[in-house]
């Protein structure tokens, strides 16, 4: 009878295989996950976060570039692990986050999300991400960076931090589903966003010209989120009506140094 050959696997190989099995990869992640080994990084270069969301434990670590030249990571990398009742159920991994176009790294916003949710924000690579987690141990890797929650706590609006800021994701917090996701890769690319407002009935944003300048004239093009269809509806709105609407204060603003500093991993 044929007997299969015995194969000896190193501890590092076993770790890589285990990480590959427990990680759920996002399309935005190009690099294969590497295991976190504390001995690979100086303690001064490691920062971490621990959160408890019901029975779900959320742990995150970020490592900065070691001092040696030509080292890897060149910038920083990060891991997020989720565990429910002591059993690790999923993770996210971001490799070598590059500070292209602004700040980079993993952040744990202090914003209080509706009961049952928490999140992390990843910046860098012209590809901001919002890792949204619920107390059932499920998570979503959304285009993001800057975000806010609607007044009625029903929807989370996540603005994709890219070179042009043309993407937005809307997540239904009551149903636990992503209802809108548009970015520069969409069939109909949304315009460059300027500012978000709430007029008492809907959330909408004004737009900028392709060169980043403000459109002239009293009438502005805006895009409003329609809750019934979960789509962005293009409208023309008078400047006076826009001024009368309430400007949105973001729960986390990727362009705010204050928000980033308060959310940095320790």
Secondary structure, 3 states (H helix, E strand, C coil): CCCCCCCCCCHHHHHHHHHHHHCCCCCCCCCCCCCCCHHHCCHHHEEEEEEEECCEEEEEEEEECCCCCCCCCCCEEEEEEEEECCEEEEEEEECCCCCCCCCCEEECCCCCCCCCEEEEEEECCCCCEEEEEECCCCEEEEECEEEEECCCCCEEEEEECCCCCCEEEEEECCCCEEEEEECCCCCCCCCCEEEEEECCCCEEEEECCCCCCCCCCCEEEEEEEECCCCEEEEEEEEHHHHHHCEECCCCECCCCHHHHHHHECC
